[in-house]
């Protein structure tokens, strides 16, 4: 009898796509509230060239975030029937009776509507997006179960860090490079964007570390599982690549950021930030493998094949430390 494979690569790909989609939506929100911060609020008719630049960048950020949010919605839609079946009901019954599942769908819809409005240049939409994509990971608080926010909060902080960096490069710096009206001020505007992002990135990366350690320990259960199980091997590989991302981020913070203010400094930090994103992409691939592997067993865990409790919401993979 042929043994079942340890993981399905289709699951890895789907997890990777899910992470990227989530990061786009969360990163768009991070760009609006922690990089742009209202600088493009004036109408195009009476705005300065710099304000119009920020306004255009914000619209592009909203469109990128909207693409990510719609992909997330499609993936959630595909998971709901399985979750309903595990809970011995249909999708409507699951959404009506399960607060976590119902609130997840409602907040995602709110976030999509918010980004769609924001992409039209209506700034009020960003507050709906903030509620949808920052409120959703924390919704477990209202269910009275703080442990349920650990993994979503870990992913949220990762999205606020890496996702915002992605949006900063694609919508912020990308728009800046294509705008000839501010050519003489490009270095200063790039410095303004990066200096706004950098302290926020430190905060978000700290959140990633804190909730990542908690999630990792909850899954490893016993320290020896770290070097004796496939899950542990994958976690070690992820930590090694995360160390590269952190090192690149520290390099950008300490060595590249002080050089900003000129076109040369802008292009230099853009190149190093792209390297940071490439390393982060590898992290997401390894994370997709990690969450597709079975979690190690701990003392007192049921053996494989034992009946599992009924689902309490949309089916979730292993948490991603």
PyMOL commands that set and color helices and strands:
alter all, ss='L'
color gray80, all
select helices_A, chain A and resi 9-36+49-86+91-97+99-118+125-143+146-177+180-220+225-228+230-259+263-292
alter helices_A, ss='H'
color red, helices_A
deselect
rebuild
show_as cartoon
